[in-house]
Amino acid sequence: MRAWLNYWLGWLLFLAGLGLAISGFVKWLVPPGGGQGGFRGQEAVFIFARHTWTEIHQWLAVIILVLVLLHIYLHWNWIVTMSRRIFGRKVKL
């Protein structure tokens, strides 16, 4: 069960990270603001409007934060053990 959970957690982290990178790239590619040649925010850019890409980017950041905290929680014993091993303490679990 634990291996199954770690497997899917890894995939979810990968997919959320990929989505975060793509949404960040789209936000970087399309300049904000209106005016002369600028983006007014309502036109569709790569399927969604720029403000929608911003919301996607923000929600993916929250999802990654939650997944990373879950990952740390699931691997806490390993983190403690390796930290003690690296810094020279004896392991007492």
OpenMM code with the backbone's topology and positions (N, CA, C; nanometers):
from openmm import Vec3, app, unit

residues = "MET ARG ALA TRP LEU ASN TYR TRP LEU GLY TRP LEU LEU PHE LEU ALA GLY LEU GLY LEU ALA ILE SER GLY PHE VAL LYS TRP LEU VAL PRO PRO GLY GLY GLY GLN GLY GLY PHE ARG GLY GLN GLU ALA VAL PHE ILE PHE ALA ARG HIS THR TRP THR GLU ILE HIS GLN TRP LEU ALA VAL ILE ILE LEU VAL LEU VAL LEU LEU HIS ILE TYR LEU HIS TRP ASN TRP ILE VAL THR MET SER ARG ARG ILE PHE GLY ARG LYS VAL LYS LEU".split()
positions = [
    Vec3(0.0820, -0.1204, 0.0000),
    Vec3(0.0000, 0.0000, 0.0000),
    Vec3(0.0861, 0.1264, 0.0000),
    Vec3(0.1920, 0.1249, 0.0833),
    Vec3(0.2783, 0.2420, 0.0928),
    Vec3(0.3547, 0.2653, -0.0378),
    Vec3(0.4008, 0.1577, -0.0993),
    Vec3(0.4713, 0.1715, -0.2273),
    Vec3(0.3767, 0.2265, -0.3340),
    Vec3(0.2529, 0.1814, -0.3343),
    Vec3(0.1523, 0.2301, -0.4279),
    Vec3(0.1303, 0.3799, -0.4074),
    Vec3(0.1183, 0.4228, -0.2810),
    Vec3(0.0979, 0.5639, -0.2501),
    Vec3(0.2178, 0.6484, -0.2948),
    Vec3(0.3391, 0.5997, -0.2683),
    Vec3(0.4590, 0.6722, -0.3104),
    Vec3(0.4683, 0.6821, -0.4621),
    Vec3(0.4300, 0.5765, -0.5304),
    Vec3(0.4321, 0.5760, -0.6769),
    Vec3(0.3409, 0.6850, -0.7322),
    Vec3(0.2166, 0.6887, -0.6858),
    Vec3(0.1210, 0.7870, -0.7373),
    Vec3(0.1522, 0.9286, -0.6900),
    Vec3(0.2067, 0.9411, -0.5708),
    Vec3(0.2493, 1.0721, -0.5234),
    Vec3(0.3604, 1.1270, -0.6126),
    Vec3(0.4540, 1.0411, -0.6516),
    Vec3(0.5604, 1.0826, -0.7428),
    Vec3(0.5058, 1.1291, -0.8764),
    Vec3(0.4104, 1.0545, -0.9311),
    Vec3(0.3502, 1.0943, -1.0585),
    Vec3(0.2736, 1.2260, -1.0455),
    Vec3(0.1996, 1.2426, -0.9373),
    Vec3(0.1249, 1.3663, -0.9175),
    Vec3(0.2193, 1.4860, -0.9039),
    Vec3(0.3295, 1.4673, -0.8322),
    Vec3(0.4281, 1.5743, -0.8207),
    Vec3(0.4875, 1.6085, -0.9571),
    Vec3(0.5186, 1.5068, -1.0344),
    Vec3(0.5745, 1.5299, -1.1684),
    Vec3(0.4755, 1.6061, -1.2567),
    Vec3(0.3502, 1.5610, -1.2609),
    Vec3(0.2506, 1.6242, -1.3469),
    Vec3(0.2193, 1.7669, -1.3015),
    Vec3(0.2101, 1.7875, -1.1704),
    Vec3(0.1845, 1.9224, -1.1204),
    Vec3(0.3033, 2.0140, -1.1500),
    Vec3(0.4244, 1.9617, -1.1368),
    Vec3(0.5436, 2.0407, -1.1697),
    Vec3(0.5510, 2.0746, -1.3171),
    Vec3(0.5154, 1.9794, -1.4007),
    Vec3(0.5116, 2.0040, -1.5446),
    Vec3(0.4071, 2.1098, -1.5778),
    Vec3(0.2892, 2.0981, -1.5182),
    Vec3(0.1847, 2.1983, -1.5398),
    Vec3(0.2267, 2.3357, -1.4906),
    Vec3(0.2959, 2.3404, -1.3775),
    Vec3(0.3445, 2.4679, -1.3246),
    Vec3(0.4464, 2.5299, -1.4196),
    Vec3(0.5348, 2.4476, -1.4737),
    Vec3(0.6345, 2.4981, -1.5686),
    Vec3(0.5679, 2.5495, -1.6967),
    Vec3(0.4711, 2.4750, -1.7473),
    Vec3(0.4025, 2.5167, -1.8703),
    Vec3(0.3241, 2.6451, -1.8475),
    Vec3(0.2489, 2.6527, -1.7382),
    Vec3(0.1709, 2.7738, -1.7124),
    Vec3(0.2626, 2.8933, -1.6864),
    Vec3(0.3738, 2.8712, -1.6210),
    Vec3(0.4694, 2.9791, -1.6001),
    Vec3(0.5315, 3.0263, -1.7303),
    Vec3(0.5598, 2.9313, -1.8204),
    Vec3(0.6158, 2.9666, -1.9503),
    Vec3(0.5162, 3.0479, -2.0319),
    Vec3(0.3897, 3.0091, -2.0304),
    Vec3(0.2864, 3.0833, -2.1041),
    Vec3(0.2732, 3.2237, -2.0470),
    Vec3(0.2728, 3.2358, -1.9139),
    Vec3(0.2640, 3.3682, -1.8513),
    Vec3(0.3851, 3.4535, -1.8876),
    Vec3(0.5017, 3.3928, -1.8967),
    Vec3(0.6234, 3.4649, -1.9316),
    Vec3(0.6228, 3.5048, -2.0792),
    Vec3(0.5682, 3.4176, -2.1635),
    Vec3(0.5678, 3.4392, -2.3077),
    Vec3(0.4762, 3.5541, -2.3490),
    Vec3(0.3624, 3.5669, -2.2832),
    Vec3(0.2626, 3.6677, -2.3197),
    Vec3(0.2754, 3.7860, -2.2244),
    Vec3(0.3071, 3.9039, -2.2749),
    Vec3(0.3243, 4.0194, -2.1861),
    Vec3(0.1921, 4.0628, -2.1234),
    Vec3(0.1957, 4.1089, -1.9978),
    Vec3(0.0734, 4.1551, -1.9325),
    Vec3(0.0354, 4.2953, -1.9769),
    Vec3(-0.0845, 4.3376, -1.9401),
    Vec3(-0.1275, 4.4753, -1.9649),
    Vec3(-0.1900, 4.4962, -2.1003),
    Vec3(-0.2480, 4.6112, -2.1164),
    Vec3(-0.3109, 4.6459, -2.2432),
    Vec3(-0.2307, 4.7535, -2.3122),
    Vec3(-0.2966, 4.8280, -2.3933),
    Vec3(-0.2295, 4.9387, -2.4598),
    Vec3(-0.1707, 4.8980, -2.5925),
    Vec3(-0.0655, 4.9655, -2.6308),
    Vec3(-0.0072, 4.9473, -2.7631),
    Vec3(0.0577, 4.8098, -2.7762),
    Vec3(-0.0093, 4.7229, -2.8428),
    Vec3(0.0452, 4.5910, -2.8697),
    Vec3(0.0470, 4.4989, -2.7495),
    Vec3(0.0015, 4.5459, -2.6347),
    Vec3(0.0007, 4.4634, -2.5151),
    Vec3(-0.1177, 4.3686, -2.5129),
    Vec3(-0.1191, 4.2836, -2.4167),
    Vec3(-0.2253, 4.1846, -2.4032),
    Vec3(-0.3307, 4.2394, -2.3087),
    Vec3(-0.4539, 4.2471, -2.3512),
    Vec3(-0.5602, 4.3063, -2.2702),
    Vec3(-0.6200, 4.2089, -2.1688),
    Vec3(-0.5869, 4.0822, -2.1756),
    Vec3(-0.6302, 3.9871, -2.0744),
    Vec3(-0.7536, 3.9071, -2.1088),
    Vec3(-0.8272, 3.9404, -2.2128),
    Vec3(-0.9499, 3.8693, -2.2444),
    Vec3(-0.9327, 3.7708, -2.3595),
    Vec3(-0.8356, 3.7938, -2.4444),
    Vec3(-0.8173, 3.7070, -2.5594),
    Vec3(-0.7608, 3.5716, -2.5143),
    Vec3(-0.7982, 3.4687, -2.5855),
    Vec3(-0.7478, 3.3355, -2.5534),
    Vec3(-0.6037, 3.3218, -2.6009),
    Vec3(-0.5201, 3.2714, -2.5150),
    Vec3(-0.3805, 3.2452, -2.5462),
    Vec3(-0.3550, 3.1001, -2.5091),
    Vec3(-0.3240, 3.0191, -2.6067),
    Vec3(-0.3033, 2.8764, -2.5816),
    Vec3(-0.4220, 2.8202, -2.5036),
    Vec3(-0.5392, 2.8355, -2.5518),
    Vec3(-0.6666, 2.7831, -2.5012),
    Vec3(-0.7326, 2.8775, -2.4007),
    Vec3(-0.6587, 2.9301, -2.3025),
    Vec3(-0.7173, 3.0106, -2.1957),
    Vec3(-0.6729, 3.1559, -2.2063),
    Vec3(-0.7474, 3.2442, -2.1372),
    Vec3(-0.7056, 3.3836, -2.1243),
    Vec3(-0.5892, 3.3910, -2.0253),
    Vec3(-0.5115, 3.5002, -2.0325),
    Vec3(-0.3928, 3.5117, -1.9473),
    Vec3(-0.4288, 3.5042, -1.7987),
    Vec3(-0.5371, 3.5670, -1.7579),
    Vec3(-0.5749, 3.5626, -1.6162),
    Vec3(-0.6090, 3.4208, -1.5722),
    Vec3(-0.6619, 3.3397, -1.6632),
    Vec3(-0.6903, 3.1997, -1.6311),
    Vec3(-0.5604, 3.1226, -1.6126),
    Vec3(-0.4609, 3.1521, -1.6973),
    Vec3(-0.3293, 3.0891, -1.6797),
    Vec3(-0.2696, 3.1259, -1.5440),
    Vec3(-0.2920, 3.2496, -1.4996),
    Vec3(-0.2431, 3.2912, -1.3682),
    Vec3(-0.3102, 3.2100, -1.2583),
    Vec3(-0.4406, 3.1899, -1.2680),
    Vec3(-0.5112, 3.1101, -1.1680),
    Vec3(-0.4645, 2.9653, -1.1700),
    Vec3(-0.4469, 2.9088, -1.2883),
    Vec3(-0.3960, 2.7718, -1.3002),
    Vec3(-0.2597, 2.7618, -1.2335),
    Vec3(-0.1732, 2.8577, -1.2610),
    Vec3(-0.0383, 2.8600, -1.2059),
    Vec3(-0.0425, 2.8664, -1.0525),
    Vec3(-0.1281, 2.9505, -0.9987),
    Vec3(-0.1383, 2.9639, -0.8533),
    Vec3(-0.1929, 2.8368, -0.7884),
    Vec3(-0.2946, 2.7772, -0.8478),
    Vec3(-0.3506, 2.6548, -0.7905),
    Vec3(-0.2529, 2.5378, -0.7990),
    Vec3(-0.1778, 2.5303, -0.9078),
    Vec3(-0.0768, 2.4244, -0.9179),
    Vec3(0.0323, 2.4424, -0.8129),
    Vec3(0.0673, 2.5668, -0.7818),
    Vec3(0.1656, 2.5927, -0.6765),
    Vec3(0.1137, 2.5442, -0.5411),
    Vec3(-0.0135, 2.5669, -0.5130),
    Vec3(-0.0729, 2.5195, -0.3879),
    Vec3(-0.0749, 2.3667, -0.3846),
    Vec3(-0.1107, 2.3048, -0.4957),
    Vec3(-0.1147, 2.1588, -0.5037),
    Vec3(0.0241, 2.1002, -0.4807),
    Vec3(0.1261, 2.1607, -0.5412),
    Vec3(0.2624, 2.1112, -0.5219),
    Vec3(0.3042, 2.1255, -0.3762),
    Vec3(0.2702, 2.2367, -0.3140),
    Vec3(0.3037, 2.2557, -0.1731),
    Vec3(0.2427, 2.1450, -0.0873),
    Vec3(0.1160, 2.1146, -0.1088),
    Vec3(0.0481, 2.0086, -0.0327),
    Vec3(0.1130, 1.8726, -0.0604),
    Vec3(0.1421, 1.8440, -0.1862),
    Vec3(0.2043, 1.7158, -0.2209),
    Vec3(0.3442, 1.7021, -0.1625),
    Vec3(0.4212, 1.8097, -0.1616),
    Vec3(0.5559, 1.8052, -0.1032),
    Vec3(0.5470, 1.7830, 0.0480),
    Vec3(0.4538, 1.8497, 0.1142),
    Vec3(0.4362, 1.8269, 0.2580),
    Vec3(0.3953, 1.6827, 0.2866),
    Vec3(0.3082, 1.6263, 0.2043),
    Vec3(0.2699, 1.4855, 0.2184),
    Vec3(0.3903, 1.3946, 0.1948),
    Vec3(0.4714, 1.4263, 0.0946),
    Vec3(0.5918, 1.3488, 0.0649),
    Vec3(0.6879, 1.3512, 0.1846),
    Vec3(0.7080, 1.4682, 0.2433),
    Vec3(0.7957, 1.4786, 0.3606),
    Vec3(0.7387, 1.3977, 0.4772),
    Vec3(0.6083, 1.4057, 0.4975),
    Vec3(0.5440, 1.3299, 0.6046),
    Vec3(0.5650, 1.1787, 0.5859),
    Vec3(0.5459, 1.1316, 0.4652),
    Vec3(0.5594, 0.9880, 0.4390),
    Vec3(0.7038, 0.9389, 0.4502),
    Vec3(0.7997, 1.0286, 0.4301),
    Vec3(0.9403, 0.9895, 0.4337),
    Vec3(1.0129, 1.0439, 0.5559),
    Vec3(0.9396, 1.0857, 0.6587),
    Vec3(1.0011, 1.1503, 0.7736),
    Vec3(1.1031, 1.0609, 0.8438),
    Vec3(1.0712, 0.9333, 0.8642),
    Vec3(1.1662, 0.8427, 0.9306),
    Vec3(1.2960, 0.8315, 0.8518),
    Vec3(1.2866, 0.8241, 0.7206),
    Vec3(1.4061, 0.8175, 0.6374),
    Vec3(1.4865, 0.9460, 0.6504),
    Vec3(1.4198, 1.0609, 0.6498),
    Vec3(1.4874, 1.1896, 0.6626),
    Vec3(1.5624, 1.1979, 0.7950),
    Vec3(1.4970, 1.1575, 0.9042),
    Vec3(1.5600, 1.1608, 1.0363),
    Vec3(1.6787, 1.0646, 1.0406),
    Vec3(1.6601, 0.9434, 0.9908),
    Vec3(1.7661, 0.8444, 0.9917),
    Vec3(1.8878, 0.8912, 0.9125),
    Vec3(1.8658, 0.9413, 0.7926),
    Vec3(1.9782, 0.9873, 0.7098),
    Vec3(2.0444, 1.1109, 0.7685),
    Vec3(1.9670, 1.2004, 0.8273),
    Vec3(2.0256, 1.3192, 0.8904),
    Vec3(2.1146, 1.2793, 1.0073),
    Vec3(2.0684, 1.1861, 1.0882),
    Vec3(2.1503, 1.1391, 1.2009),
    Vec3(2.2750, 1.0679, 1.1510),
    Vec3(2.2602, 0.9905, 1.0449),
    Vec3(2.3749, 0.9189, 0.9894),
    Vec3(2.4783, 1.0173, 0.9335),
    Vec3(2.4324, 1.1187, 0.8642),
    Vec3(2.5232, 1.2165, 0.8040),
    Vec3(2.5918, 1.3013, 0.9097),
    Vec3(2.5182, 1.3399, 1.0157),
    Vec3(2.5748, 1.4263, 1.1172),
    Vec3(2.6339, 1.3503, 1.2344),
    Vec3(2.6464, 1.2167, 1.2230),
    Vec3(2.7241, 1.1374, 1.3180),
    Vec3(2.6552, 1.0932, 1.4452),
    Vec3(2.5262, 1.1052, 1.4555),
    Vec3(2.4557, 1.0559, 1.5740),
    Vec3(2.4132, 0.9115, 1.5529),
    Vec3(2.3950, 0.8416, 1.6622),
    Vec3(2.3431, 0.7060, 1.6525),
    Vec3(2.1929, 0.7119, 1.6333),
    Vec3(2.1407, 0.6189, 1.5547),
    Vec3(1.9986, 0.6171, 1.5239),
    Vec3(1.9226, 0.5498, 1.6358),
    Vec3(1.8219, 0.6208, 1.6892),
    Vec3(1.7320, 0.5646, 1.7922),
    Vec3(1.5895, 0.5897, 1.7464),
    Vec3(1.5262, 0.4880, 1.6931),
    Vec3(1.3871, 0.5018, 1.6488),
    Vec3(1.2956, 0.4250, 1.7379),
] * unit.nanometer
topology = app.Topology()
chain = topology.addChain("A")
for resn in residues:
    res = topology.addResidue(resn, chain)
    for name in ("N", "CA", "C"):
        topology.addAtom(name, app.Element.getBySymbol(name[0]), res)
